[in-house]
Amino acid sequence: MATVIVDGKEVQLPPDRQLNGIEAARLAGVEIPHYCWHPGLSVVASCRMCLVECGTRDPKTGQVRMMPKLVPACQTPARDGTVFITNSEKVRHARAFVQEALLMDHPIDCPICDKAGECYLQDYYFQHGQPRRRADLNPFHSRKRVLGPTVVLFVDRCIMCSRCVRFCREVAGTGELMVVQRGAKEEIDVFPNHPLENKLSGNVVELCPVGALADRDFLYKQRVWFLRSHPGICTGCSAGCNIWIDENQDRIYRLRARENPHVNRWWICDPGRYGFHHVHSPKRLVGFQLRKSPDSPAEELTWEQAREQILSWAQQASGAAAVLSPHLTVEEAYLLCTWMRQVDPKSLLVLGPVPRQGEDEHFPGGFTIRAEKCPNRRGVVEVLQHFGGLVGPWEENLGQLLSASPGLLWVSGGYKTDWISTAEAQQLRAAAQHLVLQDLFPSPLSQVADLVLPGAAFAEKSGSYVNHAGRLQWAPWAIRPPVGARPEGQVYWELLRRPGLYQPQEVLQELADQVVAFQAVVVPVPQTGIDLHLPLLAQQPAETRGTQA
Amino acid sequence: MKPDDPAIRWVQMPSLGLSGRMYLPLLYQGLTTTLRHMFSPKVTQEYPDVEPKIDNPLIYRGVHRLNRDEQGRVKCVACFLCATACPAHCIDIVAAESPWPDRDKYPESFVIDELRCIYCGMCEEACPVDAIELTSLYNLTGRSREEMFFDKEKLLSVYDQTKDKEPSLMERAKRESATSSAQEEKAPMQSE
């Protein structure tokens, strides 16, 4: 077993990975400051912030020989017997020097910088900088340059770590960004007429350790210390990227990537990053609406009245059917199916339309944007198969629904965009005696449904999603739904007459116990999710296991 | 601590003497104080009729004002530090990109709930550009709660009203440097 000594503490290196000095020190609980190094990018060792003392221990005599000069920890591989010293006077001196040199050209306009509060330059100044500035410099106004539709560059705030340049070359593969000029005049820039507009461009803002790259969508909206971060799952496509939802007072201000080595690693795509604005759209359905006859205007009613109405319809109905949207969480799908089967043991359960857009987009860095623009088709399909529902294409399912002509038809929506045509809505309306719709936005179907129940958007409900690769991931709620909307799970929970508030974790446990496809699930779900194939894969040798990008 | 704790020393109250029991010396002492105040100079101010004199308006903590810069624009850079420092959460700012080329960020809206404010002066201390200051205006009244939400225009008008009597920190520094014989040259700004 390879051993590394960090500040006198011995740590064992993992056998399967090659670590550098920064990662090895992390294992020992020592944080080495760094700007340019990022686990997902190539190593350039240009910022010189991670300089440490390094040496080797002779395996026979146990004698340690140190190198005379400091070395960048990010570029130094940790081998058996490598010795790192990160807290000596020499190292502290070097860090303070680097910090001082960076601040010489920095405008120090922290009060108006969006990064203030989560800025490495600020943090490292307090941790490693000198208590006093020796240079007599006044704060100044940074030059600003718009790099593309999503990103703006504050030129003078940049510390030239080149993370963004490497990201565009290595991960996005588009290489729009470059370093122009040399030495003290170095700047990040784009070629004229070639703006930064790849589909991963928002990541460079997150990568930027200082406030040089700013998100135009988030710029000046909120100071970061007002935001609270909640872990979540992006529902933009079936990749199921892990995100942080940053909100203040029930309003989402931005989404950030959350590291998950099995799914999205450190990145998320722009459509996902900026795909939260529909949550706060003024067009959203709010208030429960009952339409007594097809031509009469809808009237508002309370949730209690709506519930009684649904239950009375369910009692009288001859036959029931439900359309399960691929935007439902697996818990909600399970509860809806359970309730439908209670209403009518032979009820028809079908999968709703699955939105697809183009083809899967692969990026050189291994990131993929999926064509299937819904988070949970696989999860809903597994639940439907357990209940013997139809999981075919929507056209077939629609035909089955029309021929069944159920007494109570339950349709769950939750789509961000138009999902049903007027003709289909009319057909469904004509086929069903009572039509209940749960949706986010007005649609041709919401114009004709008997009862409209406004649902919750992705950040407003707890539940788990199964991504394209069969990984189940848990996302707790981050903000409260608007007044007059009710999370789907809570609705089903109350229709099933279960006591108290909706407990999705309880439902997930039930699913794990009852549905074979979910037998690998453990509650609470680990942060990186659970591979539902694991029980099957465990029987195979390790080499044949595929990795998921 | 329990009553039988050895650290507690128990003492007996001394019994009152004859004069103490008659209360007369104490009565005499009290009446002397009353009489002294009857003939000493009055310190009470008849407030609505007589305006109180504020010793140093520069350190008085009354109604807020938003200072203007040299060009008459709002000086605030919308950094939210006052809102962050405010213990009463009475400052509401909406920031936006400034319409001026030499400034990045400015407050599109800046509202202080004067009824919620506790006049602690933390906003003034937090401000990195000395844009928000507390004036010596103390008699703040209004007919409704809405009237007491002071917006950007109102706060700027407070500045216009008080700038001559209570110059802002920057103006005071400027005047001092102008009057002092040794003209110090201001350090040139780095950009431009």
Interface residues (C-beta under 8 A of the other chain):
Chain A: P107 D109 P111 I112 D136 L137 N138 F140 H141 S142 R143 K144 D156 L219 Y220 K221 R223 W225 F226
Chain B: V77 A78 C79 F80 L81 T84 A95 A96 E97 D102 R103 D104 K105 P128 V129 A187 M189 Q190 S191 E192
